Amino acid sequence: MGRGKVVLERIENKISRQVTFSKRRNGLLKKAYELSLLCDAEVALIIFSSRGKLFEFCSSTDINKTLQRYQQCCYSTEGTNIPEDGSQALYQEVSRLRARCESLQRSQRNFLGEELEPLTVKELKKIEKQLDKTLSEARKRKTQLMFDRLEELRKREQDLKEKNQQLWIKLEEAQRLPAIHGVGDPSKGDGNRQSMMHPSKFNYVEPQPSLQMDQTSIRGKNKYPTPKWFP
């Protein structure tokens, strides 16, 4: 049975990725050599590993001459066949965007702590500075959000205090209303107060004549006659 289709995607394991890179690199260099030898073609191959190490192959003695020839073919208007529909410019734009995308992906992996081995001290300091700036901005934003939330809670607390005060005022007014109605209507007054004010509740006592006698009149037998009303 044949092997299944290999999914072309980034290998997450560093060791497996390095082993695969070494195998594919050697195979690619071998193919470039065979192509230049069998077909008498001028071949230049440049490879940069994830650690920044350079691998190159050139069928001629100087790779710079091959690169200059490449630049003349791509950017010179003489001796080139540029289609009228501008597909060459579109291809260059796609290549530029692809390189930019790869650079951003590499930077993202570096920010996540991956593939830091090939970086120089200067590049590591640059990443550290960017991470410090990002961390500072994140803390600043978090603090701002916390202050906004605190201010919102203070406003809610003030609103609740005002509503509570209004409720207390309404409650006091509701408690004063029955007392006011009770004073205005005699039928709803205090029963004890009515009983105290009713004349029938008082005990009327008739006045009695005062009795004043001298001690000499008591000692004497018949000096003064006894009043008729005296018992």
N, CA and C of each residue as an Amber inpcrd file, in Angstrom:
protein
   693
   0.8420000  -1.2010000   0.0000000   0.0000000   0.0000000   0.0000000
   0.8760000   1.2500000   0.0000000   0.4580000   2.2520000  -0.7410000
   1.2160000   3.4940000  -0.7950000   0.9600000   4.3580000   0.4210000
   1.8370000   5.2690000   0.6600000   1.6650000   6.1720000   1.7880000
   0.5600000   7.1710000   1.4990000  -0.0870000   7.6060000   2.5570000
  -1.1420000   8.5920000   2.4010000  -0.5730000   9.9550000   2.0290000
  -1.4790000  10.8320000   1.6590000  -1.0800000  12.1700000   1.2540000
  -0.5500000  12.9470000   2.4600000   0.6260000  13.5550000   2.2690000
   1.2490000  14.3120000   3.3450000   0.6240000  15.7020000   3.4030000
   0.1710000  16.0800000   4.5640000  -0.4130000  17.4060000   4.7440000
   0.7130000  18.4180000   4.9160000   0.7350000  19.4210000   4.0540000
   1.7780000  20.4370000   4.1030000   1.3660000  21.5270000   5.0870000
   1.9400000  21.4700000   6.2370000   1.6990000  22.4830000   7.2620000
   2.9150000  22.5440000   8.1680000   2.9810000  23.5960000   8.9460000
   4.1360000  23.7970000   9.8120000   4.2160000  22.7020000  10.8690000
   5.4350000  22.1710000  11.0460000   5.6830000  21.1330000  12.0480000
   5.9130000  21.8210000  13.3870000   5.0850000  21.4930000  14.3620000
   5.1530000  22.1640000  15.6530000   6.3320000  21.6820000  16.4950000
   6.6680000  20.4130000  16.4140000   7.7800000  19.8780000  17.1940000
   9.1020000  20.3920000  16.6310000   9.9180000  20.9920000  17.4750000
  11.1630000  21.6040000  17.0060000  12.1450000  20.5720000  16.4650000
  12.2710000  19.4480000  17.1520000  13.2370000  18.4300000  16.7140000
  12.8120000  17.8410000  15.3780000  11.5390000  17.4960000  15.2610000
  11.0480000  16.9480000  13.9910000  11.1720000  17.9700000  12.8730000
  10.9250000  19.2380000  13.2020000  11.0430000  20.2790000  12.1840000
  12.4770000  20.4190000  11.7000000  13.4500000  20.3360000  12.6200000
  14.8540000  20.4540000  12.2380000  15.3040000  19.2560000  11.4040000
  14.8570000  18.0470000  11.7660000  15.2220000  16.8510000  10.9950000
  14.6390000  16.9230000   9.5920000  13.3840000  17.3240000   9.4920000
  12.7430000  17.4400000   8.1730000  13.4290000  18.4970000   7.3250000
  13.8320000  19.6060000   7.9540000  14.5280000  20.6550000   7.2120000
  15.8430000  20.1390000   6.6370000  16.5910000  19.4160000   7.4280000
  17.8800000  18.8930000   6.9450000  17.6870000  17.9410000   5.7690000
  16.6940000  17.0590000   5.8540000  16.4590000  16.1100000   4.7640000
  16.0070000  16.8260000   3.4930000  15.0300000  17.7200000   3.6310000
  14.5140000  18.4270000   2.4520000  15.5640000  19.3610000   1.8560000
  16.3730000  19.9630000   2.6950000  17.4240000  20.8490000   2.1890000
  18.4320000  20.0770000   1.3560000  18.8980000  18.9460000   1.8700000
  19.8630000  18.1410000   1.1160000  19.2750000  17.6570000  -0.2020000
  17.9860000  17.2670000  -0.1560000  17.3520000  16.8250000  -1.3930000
  17.2200000  17.9490000  -2.4010000  16.9000000  19.1590000  -1.9140000
  16.7640000  20.3040000  -2.8200000  18.1120000  20.7010000  -3.4190000
  19.1660000  20.6860000  -2.6290000  20.5030000  20.9940000  -3.1520000
  20.9480000  19.9610000  -4.1860000  20.6080000  18.7140000  -3.9260000
  20.9580000  17.6540000  -4.8790000  20.2180000  17.8350000  -6.1910000
  18.9390000  18.1790000  -6.1340000  18.1580000  18.3980000  -7.3470000
  18.6900000  19.5860000  -8.1460000  19.0970000  20.6590000  -7.4330000
  19.6460000  21.8230000  -8.1300000  20.9570000  21.4720000  -8.8360000
  21.7780000  20.6970000  -8.1820000  23.0400000  20.2810000  -8.8040000
  22.7900000  19.4120000 -10.0290000  21.8800000  18.4600000  -9.8990000
  21.5760000  17.5830000 -11.0280000  20.9820000  18.3650000 -12.1900000
  20.1340000  19.3410000 -11.9050000  19.5350000  20.1480000 -12.9700000
  20.5900000  20.9470000 -13.7200000  21.5120000  21.5600000 -12.9830000
  22.5670000  22.3390000 -13.6480000  23.5260000  21.4490000 -14.4370000
  23.7540000  20.2400000 -13.9660000  24.7050000  19.3510000 -14.6430000
  24.0780000  18.6780000 -15.8560000  22.8930000  18.1680000 -15.7290000
  22.2510000  17.4340000 -16.8200000  21.7550000  18.3580000 -17.9240000
  21.2640000  19.5090000 -17.5750000  20.6360000  20.3970000 -18.5660000
  21.4840000  21.6170000 -18.8900000  22.6640000  21.7040000 -18.3260000
  23.5450000  22.8440000 -18.5690000  22.8210000  24.1640000 -18.2670000
  22.1570000  24.1930000 -17.1240000  21.3970000  25.3800000 -16.7270000
  22.1440000  26.1270000 -15.6250000  21.9290000  27.4220000 -15.6260000
  22.5210000  28.2460000 -14.5670000  21.5330000  28.2820000 -13.4020000
  21.9390000  27.6810000 -12.3170000  21.0440000  27.5200000 -11.1700000
  21.6720000  28.1910000  -9.9500000  20.8430000  28.9450000  -9.2330000
  21.2510000  29.5580000  -7.9600000  20.1810000  29.2420000  -6.9210000
  20.6080000  28.7580000  -5.7860000  19.6800000  28.3640000  -4.7280000
  20.1390000  28.9810000  -3.4060000  19.2280000  29.6920000  -2.7430000
  19.5130000  30.3450000  -1.4570000  18.4970000  29.8500000  -0.4400000
  18.9890000  29.3720000   0.6960000  18.1150000  28.8490000   1.7500000
  18.5420000  29.4580000   3.0820000  17.5530000  29.9560000   3.8300000
  17.7690000  30.4160000   5.2040000  16.9500000  29.5190000   6.1330000
  17.6130000  28.9710000   7.1230000  16.8960000  28.1330000   8.0900000
  16.1210000  29.0130000   9.0680000  15.3170000  28.3670000   9.9100000
  14.5590000  29.1210000  10.9100000  15.4680000  29.7850000  11.9340000
  16.6880000  29.3010000  12.0570000  17.6670000  29.8960000  12.9570000
  18.5130000  30.9620000  12.2830000  18.2330000  31.2350000  11.0140000
  18.9570000  32.2720000  10.3000000  20.2350000  31.8010000   9.6270000
  20.4590000  30.5060000   9.5910000  21.6760000  29.9930000   8.9590000
  21.4940000  29.9250000   7.4510000  22.5330000  30.3250000   6.7100000
  22.4610000  30.4150000   5.2510000  23.0020000  29.1440000   4.6010000
  22.2430000  28.6580000   3.5980000  22.6860000  27.5550000   2.7330000
  22.4510000  28.0010000   1.2980000  23.4660000  27.8170000   0.4440000
  23.3320000  28.2730000  -0.9380000  24.0400000  27.3070000  -1.8890000
  23.5790000  27.3740000  -3.1360000  24.2100000  26.6010000  -4.2140000
  24.1450000  27.4460000  -5.4830000  25.2240000  27.4260000  -6.2310000
  25.2650000  28.1530000  -7.4990000  26.0830000  27.3330000  -8.4950000
  25.5180000  27.1890000  -9.6790000  26.2330000  26.4110000 -10.7050000
  27.4280000  27.1650000 -11.2590000  27.3920000  28.5000000 -11.1880000
  28.5270000  29.2960000 -11.6590000  29.4800000  29.5560000 -10.4950000
  30.5670000  30.2100000 -10.8170000  31.5700000  30.4640000  -9.7840000
  31.1700000  31.6000000  -8.8510000  30.3280000  32.5000000  -9.3100000
  29.9350000  33.6590000  -8.5020000  28.4110000  33.7740000  -8.5030000
  27.8540000  33.6860000  -7.3440000  26.3920000  33.7710000  -7.2520000
  25.8900000  35.1890000  -7.4800000  26.7600000  36.1940000  -7.2390000
  26.3360000  37.5760000  -7.4420000  26.0270000  37.8590000  -8.9080000
  26.7740000  37.2350000  -9.8170000  26.5020000  37.4200000 -11.2430000
  25.1350000  36.8450000 -11.6110000  24.8300000  35.7200000 -11.0210000
  23.5170000  35.1200000 -11.2880000  22.3960000  36.0060000 -10.7460000
  22.6180000  36.6040000  -9.5800000  21.6110000  37.4970000  -9.0090000
  21.4560000  38.7670000  -9.8460000  22.5460000  39.3100000 -10.3340000
  22.4540000  40.4830000 -11.1990000  21.6960000  40.1650000 -12.4840000
  21.9510000  39.0130000 -13.0120000  21.2210000  38.5900000 -14.2140000
  19.7230000  38.4540000 -13.9170000  19.4370000  37.9420000 -12.7510000
  18.0280000  37.8040000 -12.3580000  17.3630000  39.1770000 -12.2340000
  18.0580000  40.1340000 -11.6170000  17.4950000  41.4680000 -11.4620000
  17.2880000  42.1470000 -12.8100000  18.2070000  41.9500000 -13.7170000
  18.0490000  42.5470000 -15.0490000  16.8410000  41.9700000 -15.7780000
  16.6130000  40.6830000 -15.5910000  15.4640000  40.0590000 -16.2570000
  14.1350000  40.4980000 -15.6320000  14.1380000  40.7470000 -14.3510000
  12.8780000  41.0740000 -13.6660000  12.5250000  42.5500000 -13.7410000
  13.5290000  43.4510000 -13.6390000  13.2430000  44.8700000 -13.4800000
  13.6220000  45.7110000 -14.6930000  14.2750000  45.1300000 -15.6740000
  14.6330000  45.9050000 -16.8630000  13.5120000  45.8270000 -17.8830000
  13.2560000  46.9360000 -18.5360000  12.1970000  46.9680000 -19.5570000
  12.7030000  46.5050000 -20.9100000  13.9900000  46.4330000 -21.1040000
  14.5580000  45.9980000 -22.3790000  14.7650000  44.4880000 -22.3620000
  14.3250000  43.8510000 -23.4210000  14.5220000  42.4220000 -23.5720000
  13.6120000  41.5930000 -22.6980000  12.5540000  42.1930000 -22.1570000
  11.6110000  41.4450000 -21.3300000  10.2870000  41.3590000 -22.0240000
   9.5640000  40.3880000 -21.7070000   8.2520000  40.1460000 -22.2810000
   7.1960000  40.3630000 -21.2020000   6.8110000  41.5840000 -20.9520000
   5.8250000  41.8810000 -19.9190000   4.4500000  41.8960000 -20.5600000
   3.5520000  41.0820000 -20.1270000   2.2170000  41.0680000 -20.7180000
   1.4970000  42.3920000 -20.4840000   0.6200000  42.7000000 -21.4020000
  -0.1080000  43.9590000 -21.3080000  -1.0940000  43.9690000 -20.1410000
  -1.5200000  42.8190000 -19.6860000  -2.5010000  42.7870000 -18.6030000
  -1.8920000  43.0290000 -17.2270000  -0.5690000  43.2200000 -17.1590000
   0.0760000  43.5410000 -15.8860000   0.2120000  42.3610000 -14.9500000
   0.2510000  41.1400000 -15.4580000   0.3670000  39.9670000 -14.5910000
   1.7200000  39.9090000 -13.8890000   2.7550000  40.4710000 -14.5200000
   4.0690000  40.4730000 -13.8910000   4.0680000  41.3380000 -12.6250000
   3.4470000  42.5080000 -12.7210000   3.3530000  43.3750000 -11.5420000
   2.5130000  42.7160000 -10.4520000   1.4700000  42.0170000 -10.8720000
   0.6400000  41.3230000  -9.8940000   1.4170000  40.2110000  -9.2020000
   2.2320000  39.5080000  -9.9640000   3.0400000  38.4370000  -9.3830000
   4.0330000  38.9990000  -8.3650000   4.6470000  40.1320000  -8.6960000
   5.5850000  40.7440000  -7.7650000   4.8820000  41.2020000  -6.4780000
   3.6630000  41.7270000  -6.6380000   2.9200000  42.1610000  -5.4560000
   2.5570000  40.9740000  -4.5700000   2.1730000  39.8710000  -5.2020000
   1.8490000  38.6710000  -4.4330000   3.0830000  38.1510000  -3.7050000
   4.2140000  38.1720000  -4.3820000   5.4570000  37.7140000  -3.7540000
   5.8230000  38.5940000  -2.5640000   5.6380000  39.9010000  -2.7390000
   5.9560000  40.8210000  -1.6460000   5.0390000  40.5900000  -0.4400000
   3.7550000  40.4140000  -0.7120000   2.8130000  40.1710000   0.3790000
   3.0750000  38.8350000   1.0680000   3.4800000  37.8480000   0.2780000
   3.7800000  36.5480000   0.8650000   4.9920000  36.6370000   1.7900000
   6.0110000  37.3670000   1.3460000   7.1880000  37.5410000   2.1920000
   6.8410000  38.3130000   3.4660000   5.9700000  39.3080000   3.2980000
   5.5470000  40.0750000   4.4730000   4.7710000  39.2040000   5.4540000
   3.9230000  38.3550000   4.9260000   3.1450000  37.4500000   5.7750000
   4.0590000  36.4820000   6.5280000   5.0440000  35.9490000   5.8450000
   5.9830000  35.0410000   6.5020000   6.7740000  35.7540000   7.5920000
   7.1330000  37.0220000   7.3220000   7.8680000  37.7850000   8.3270000
   7.0160000  38.0390000   9.5700000   5.7440000  38.3490000   9.3540000
   4.8490000  38.5730000  10.4890000   4.6190000  37.2920000  11.2830000
   4.4900000  36.1810000  10.5820000   4.3210000  34.9080000  11.2810000
   5.5550000  34.5610000  12.1010000   6.7140000  34.8530000  11.5570000
   7.9490000  34.5930000  12.2900000   8.0360000  35.4830000  13.5340000
   7.6400000  36.7500000  13.3650000   7.6510000  37.6630000  14.5160000
   6.6690000  37.2090000  15.5900000   5.5240000  36.7230000  15.1470000
   4.5420000  36.2280000  16.1100000   5.0800000  35.0310000  16.8830000
   5.7490000  34.1320000  16.1890000   6.3300000  32.9800000  16.8820000
   7.4160000  33.4190000  17.8600000   8.1670000  34.4500000  17.4830000
   9.1950000  34.9560000  18.3900000   8.5780000  35.5710000  19.6430000
   7.4650000  36.2850000  19.4730000   6.7830000  36.8750000  20.6220000
   6.2220000  35.8060000  21.5500000   5.9070000  34.6380000  20.9890000
   5.4020000  33.5320000  21.8000000   6.5280000  32.7030000  22.4080000
   7.7710000  33.1050000  22.1860000   8.9060000  32.3990000  22.7610000
   9.4230000  31.2530000  21.9190000   9.0730000  31.2200000  20.6440000
   9.5140000  30.1420000  19.7670000  10.5780000  30.6570000  18.7970000
  11.4530000  29.7500000  18.4090000  12.4850000  30.0290000  17.4010000
  13.3350000  31.2370000  17.7930000  13.7630000  31.2760000  19.0350000
  14.6150000  32.3640000  19.5040000  16.1000000  32.0600000  19.3600000
  16.4390000  30.8220000  19.0390000  17.8530000  30.4320000  18.9760000
  18.6430000  31.2000000  17.9100000  18.1140000  31.3990000  16.6980000
  18.9300000  32.0810000  15.6860000  18.9970000  33.5890000  15.8480000
  18.2800000  34.1610000  16.7780000  18.2390000  35.6140000  16.9160000
  19.4890000  36.1250000  17.6160000  19.9090000  37.3090000  17.2120000
  21.0600000  37.9450000  17.8350000  20.6240000  38.6920000  19.0970000
  21.6160000  39.2130000  19.8120000  21.3170000  39.9570000  21.0380000
  20.5160000  41.2200000  20.7180000  20.8450000  41.8630000  19.6220000
  20.1230000  43.0740000  19.2250000  18.6610000  42.7700000  18.9150000
  18.4290000  41.6880000  18.2030000  17.0550000  41.3060000  17.8730000
  16.2770000  40.9050000  19.1240000  16.9470000  40.2100000  20.0360000
  16.2870000  39.8340000  21.2870000  15.9390000  41.0620000  22.1280000
  16.8280000  42.0540000  22.1550000  16.5330000  43.2890000  22.8820000
  15.3440000  44.0200000  22.2550000  15.2800000  43.9860000  20.9360000
  14.1550000  44.6310000  20.2500000  12.8350000  43.9480000  20.6100000
  12.8560000  42.6180000  20.6180000  11.6450000  41.8790000  20.9990000
  11.2830000  42.1650000  22.4520000  12.3000000  42.2040000  23.3200000
  12.0410000  42.4900000  24.7330000  11.4300000  43.8760000  24.9170000
  11.9380000  44.8480000  24.1630000  11.4010000  46.2080000  24.2510000
   9.9530000  46.2600000  23.7810000   9.6620000  45.5600000  22.6960000
   8.2910000  45.5390000  22.1920000   7.3460000  44.8480000  23.1730000
   7.8320000  43.7700000  23.7960000   7.0010000  43.0790000  24.7840000
   6.7470000  43.9550000  26.0110000   7.7710000  44.6980000  26.4480000
   7.5810000  45.6100000  27.5840000   6.5670000  46.6970000  27.2510000
   6.6440000  47.1990000  26.0320000   5.6890000  48.2310000  25.6100000
   4.2710000  47.6700000  25.5560000   4.1550000  46.4530000  25.0060000
   2.8320000  45.8250000  24.9440000   2.2800000  45.5700000  26.3370000
   3.1370000  45.0950000  27.2450000   2.7070000  44.8390000  28.6210000
   2.2820000  46.1270000  29.3150000   3.0310000  47.2110000  29.0770000
   2.6820000  48.4950000  29.6820000   1.3370000  49.0000000  29.1720000
   1.1070000  48.8730000  27.8670000  -0.1740000  49.3050000  27.3000000
  -1.3250000  48.4590000  27.8320000  -1.0750000  47.1530000  27.9770000
  -2.1260000  46.2750000  28.4970000  -2.4720000  46.6390000  29.9450000
  -1.4630000  46.9070000  30.7640000  -1.7250000  47.2990000  32.1510000
  -2.4320000  48.6420000  32.2220000  -2.0280000  49.5610000  31.3530000
  -2.6760000  50.8730000  31.3340000  -4.1480000  50.7470000  30.9710000
  -4.4270000  49.9180000  29.9760000  -5.8190000  49.7240000  29.5610000
  -6.6320000  49.0380000  30.6640000  -6.0220000  48.0570000  31.3270000
  -6.7110000  47.3600000  32.4150000  -7.0270000  48.3200000  33.5640000
  -6.0630000  49.1920000  33.9010000  -6.2950000  50.1710000  34.9630000
  -7.4180000  51.1260000  34.5960000  -7.4380000  51.5610000  33.3320000
  -8.4920000  52.4630000  32.8830000  -9.8650000  51.8090000  32.9860000
  -9.9400000  50.5520000  32.5930000 -11.2130000  49.8300000  32.6890000
 -11.6580000  49.6870000  34.1430000 -10.7100000  49.4530000  35.0460000
 -11.0540000  49.3270000  36.4640000 -11.5610000  50.6550000  37.0240000
 -10.9180000  51.7790000  36.6310000 -11.3800000  53.0840000  37.0850000
 -12.7710000  53.3940000  36.5310000 -13.0120000  53.0570000  35.2760000
 -14.3360000  53.2780000  34.6880000 -15.4030000  52.4800000  35.4280000
 -15.0750000  51.2460000  35.7580000 -16.0300000  50.4100000  36.4940000
 -16.2960000  50.9750000  37.8840000 -15.2380000  51.4590000  38.5480000
 -15.3880000  52.0430000  39.8790000 -16.2520000  53.2960000  39.8300000
 -16.0590000  54.1270000  38.8140000 -16.8700000  55.3330000  38.6630000
 -18.3310000  54.9890000  38.4110000 -18.5510000  53.9590000  37.6350000
 -19.9250000  53.5140000  37.3800000 -20.5930000  53.0390000  38.6700000
 -19.8540000  52.3010000  39.4960000 -20.4060000  51.8330000  40.7690000
 -20.6940000  53.0020000  41.7120000 -19.8520000  54.0210000  41.6940000
 -20.1000000  55.1920000  42.5330000 -21.3790000  55.9160000  42.1020000
 -21.5800000  56.0460000  40.8080000 -22.8010000  56.6850000  40.3190000
 -24.0350000  55.8870000  40.7210000 -23.9490000  54.5790000  40.6130000
 -25.0810000  53.7440000  41.0150000 -25.3590000  53.8800000  42.5110000
 -24.2780000  53.9530000  43.3080000 -24.4510000  54.1300000  44.7490000
 -25.1370000  55.4550000  45.0620000 -24.7480000  56.5310000  44.3560000
 -25.3710000  57.8270000  44.5710000 -26.8430000  57.8150000  44.1800000
 -27.1530000  57.1610000  43.0730000 -28.5540000  57.0510000  42.6430000
 -29.3850000  56.2890000  43.6760000 -28.8220000  55.2130000  44.2150000
 -29.5450000  54.4410000  45.2230000 -29.7670000  55.2510000  46.5000000
 -28.7840000  56.0620000  46.8810000 -28.9520000  56.9050000  48.0600000
 -30.0750000  57.9150000  47.8520000 -30.1180000  58.5340000  46.6720000
 -31.1740000  59.5040000  46.3900000 -32.5480000  58.8380000  46.3890000
 -32.6450000  57.6650000  45.7800000 -33.9240000  56.9590000  45.7690000
 -34.3420000  56.5610000  47.1880000 -33.3780000  56.1380000  47.9970000
 -33.6710000  55.7680000  49.3800000 -34.1670000  56.9700000  50.1770000
 -33.5540000  58.1270000  49.9530000 -33.9930000  59.3360000  50.6360000
 -35.4080000  59.7280000  50.2170000 -35.7230000  59.6160000  48.9520000
 -37.0710000  59.9140000  48.4780000 -38.0970000  58.9650000  49.0920000
 -37.7390000  57.7020000  49.2160000 -38.6560000  56.7420000  49.8300000
 -38.9100000  57.0720000  51.3010000 -37.8710000  57.4950000  52.0190000
 -38.0560000  57.8730000  53.4230000 -38.9770000  59.0850000  53.5490000
 -38.8440000  60.0470000  52.6550000 -39.7170000  61.2290000  52.6810000
 -41.1680000  60.8290000  52.4430000 -41.3960000  59.9700000  51.4560000
 -42.7550000  59.5110000  51.1800000 -43.3270000  58.7300000  52.3680000
 -42.4780000  57.9360000  53.0290000 -42.9360000  57.1670000  54.1830000
 -43.3320000  58.0790000  55.3350000 -42.5630000  59.1240000  55.6070000
 -42.9020000  60.0710000  56.6640000 -44.1970000  60.8100000  56.3470000
 -44.3860000  61.1980000  55.0900000 -45.6310000  61.8620000  54.7080000
 -46.8250000  60.9320000  54.8900000 -46.6500000  59.6620000  54.5400000
 -47.7450000  58.7060000  54.6990000 -48.0860000  58.4840000  56.1680000
 -47.0910000  58.5460000  57.0550000 -47.3460000  58.3790000  58.4840000
 -48.0150000  59.6020000  59.1030000 -47.8090000  60.7940000  58.5740000
 -48.4220000  62.0100000  59.1080000 -49.8760000  62.1720000  58.6870000
 -50.2980000  61.5850000  57.6090000 -51.6620000  61.7660000  57.1120000
 -52.7220000  61.2590000  58.0860000 -52.6560000  60.0560000  58.6850000
 -53.6920000  59.6090000  59.6370000 -53.8230000  60.5190000  60.8440000
 -52.7430000  61.0550000  61.3530000 -52.8060000  61.9520000  62.5070000
 -53.5450000  63.2310000  62.1630000 -53.3020000  63.7520000  60.9560000
 -53.9760000  64.9810000  60.5270000 -55.4700000  64.7440000  60.3820000
 -55.8960000  63.6400000  59.7920000 -57.3140000  63.3120000  59.6310000
 -57.9760000  63.0760000  60.9830000 -57.2910000  62.5030000  61.9550000
 -57.8720000  62.2420000  63.2680000 -58.2110000  63.5180000  64.0180000
 -57.4290000  64.5770000  63.9210000 -57.6860000  65.8510000  64.5830000
 -58.8500000  66.5710000  63.9400000 -59.0060000  66.5120000  62.6650000
 -60.0740000  67.2240000  61.9640000 -61.4220000  66.5900000  62.1550000
 -61.5790000  65.3030000  62.3950000 -62.8540000  64.6000000  62.5140000
 -63.0840000  64.2270000  63.9680000 -64.1300000  64.8020000  64.6440000
 -64.3260000  64.4760000  66.0740000 -64.6760000  63.0260000  66.2990000
 -65.3500000  62.4140000  65.2930000 -65.7470000  61.0120000  65.4690000
 -64.5690000  60.0730000  65.5240000 -63.3880000  60.5470000  64.9960000
 -62.2060000  59.6910000  64.9700000 -61.1770000  60.0990000  66.0060000
 -61.6110000  60.9430000  66.9610000 -60.6560000  61.4080000  67.9600000
 -60.3610000  60.3460000  68.9880000 -59.6160000  60.7350000  69.9730000
 -59.2210000  59.8130000  71.0320000 -60.3740000  59.6260000  71.9980000
 -60.7450000  58.3640000  72.2520000 -61.8640000  58.0900000  73.1500000
 -61.6030000  58.5520000  74.5610000 -60.4090000  58.3910000  75.0430000
 -60.0670000  58.8070000  76.3950000 -60.1860000  60.3060000  76.5560000
 -59.7620000  61.0100000  75.4740000 -59.8340000  62.4660000  75.5530000
 -61.2780000  62.9350000  75.5940000 -62.1840000  62.2730000  74.8380000
 -63.5940000  62.6400000  74.8550000 -64.2070000  62.3550000  76.2210000
 -63.8330000  61.2140000  76.7970000 -64.3850000  60.8740000  78.1080000
 -63.9520000  61.8490000  79.1850000 -62.7520000  62.3660000  79.0430000
 -62.2780000  63.3330000  80.0170000 -62.9840000  64.6630000  79.8640000
 -63.3650000  65.0250000  78.6430000 -64.0060000  66.3070000  78.3970000
 -65.5080000  66.2480000  78.5910000 -66.1710000  65.0680000  78.7110000
 -67.6280000  64.9630000  78.8200000 -68.0680000  65.3530000  80.2330000
 -69.1080000  66.1870000  80.3530000 -69.5020000  66.6570000  81.6980000
 -70.0130000  65.5560000  82.5780000 -70.6490000  64.5310000  82.0050000
 -71.2340000  63.4710000  82.8250000 -70.1990000  62.6660000  83.5810000
 -69.0050000  62.7840000  83.2150000 -67.9490000  62.0100000  83.8600000
 -67.4410000  62.6440000  85.1450000 -67.8290000  63.9110000  85.3800000
 -67.3680000  64.5910000  86.5930000 -68.3230000  64.2940000  87.7610000
 -67.8180000  64.1260000  88.9780000 -68.6100000  63.9250000  90.2020000
 -68.8780000  65.2770000  90.8620000 -70.1600000  65.6860000  90.8280000
 -70.5100000  66.9990000  91.3850000 -70.7380000  66.8600000  92.8880000
 -70.0950000  67.6940000  93.6940000 -70.2190000  67.6880000  95.1570000
 -70.7840000  69.0250000  95.5990000 -71.9280000  68.9940000  96.3150000
 -72.5410000  70.2310000  96.7830000 -71.7040000  70.8270000  97.9050000
 -71.6500000  72.1290000  97.9710000 -70.8600000  72.7710000  99.0400000
 -71.5440000  72.6290000 100.3910000 -70.7880000  72.4090000 101.4360000
 -71.2750000  72.2800000 102.8050000 -70.9150000  73.5460000 103.5840000
 -71.7970000  73.9810000 104.5250000 -71.4740000  75.1850000 105.3250000
 -70.3260000  74.9010000 106.2730000 -69.5120000  75.8780000 106.4060000
 -68.3620000  75.7380000 107.2840000 -68.7790000  75.9140000 108.7310000
 -68.1790000  75.1640000 109.5830000 -68.5090000  75.1940000 111.0040000
 -67.3620000  75.8260000 111.7530000 -67.6430000  76.9850000 112.3900000
 -66.6340000  77.6800000 113.1680000 -67.1810000  77.8950000 114.5830000
 -66.5540000  77.3540000 115.5520000 -66.9910000  77.5040000 116.9550000
 -65.8070000  77.8910000 117.8060000 -66.1390000  78.7090000 118.7740000
 -65.1120000  79.1270000 119.7160000 -64.9830000  78.0820000 120.8180000
 -63.7770000  77.9110000 121.3260000 -63.5590000  76.9240000 122.3740000
 -64.3340000  77.2720000 123.6530000 -64.5760000  78.5220000 123.8670000
 -65.3100000  78.9380000 125.0750000 -66.7650000  78.5390000 124.9980000
 -67.2950000  78.5610000 123.7660000 -68.6850000  78.1550000 123.6100000
 -68.8510000  76.6710000 123.8270000 -67.8400000  75.9340000 123.5460000
 -67.9290000  74.4930000 123.7710000 -67.8280000  74.1880000 125.2500000
 -66.9570000  74.9260000 125.9580000 -66.7790000  74.6880000 127.3740000
 -68.0230000  75.1220000 128.1750000 -68.6440000  76.2410000 127.7050000
 -69.8360000  76.6590000 128.4150000 -71.0100000  75.7660000 128.1230000
 -71.9350000  75.6390000 129.1070000 -73.0440000  74.7360000 128.9180000
 -74.1350000  75.3820000 128.1150000 -74.6810000  76.5020000 128.5090000
 -75.8240000  77.0830000 127.8160000 -75.5960000  78.5560000 127.5320000
 -74.3410000  78.8820000 127.3320000 -74.0810000  80.2950000 127.0940000
 -74.6180000  80.7330000 125.7660000 -74.4990000  79.8730000 124.8010000
 -75.0310000  80.2050000 123.4670000 -75.9850000  79.1110000 123.0740000
 -77.0670000  79.4510000 122.4580000 -78.0170000  78.4000000 122.0570000
 -77.4650000  77.5640000 120.9120000 -77.9050000  76.3360000 120.9150000
 -77.4520000  75.4260000 119.8500000 -78.2110000  75.6940000 118.5660000
 -77.5090000  75.8440000 117.4700000 -78.2330000  76.1080000 116.2090000
 -79.0990000  74.9200000 115.8440000 -80.1730000  75.2460000 115.0890000
 -81.1100000  74.2140000 114.7010000 -80.4940000  73.1960000 113.7350000
 -79.6100000  73.6530000 112.9610000 -79.0570000  72.7300000 111.9570000
 -77.9470000  71.8760000 112.5160000 -77.5190000  72.1840000 113.8450000
 -76.4450000  71.3900000 114.4340000 -77.0280000  70.0690000 114.8880000
 -76.4790000  68.9850000 114.6560000 -77.0490000  67.6920000 115.0090000
 -76.9630000  67.4280000 116.4990000
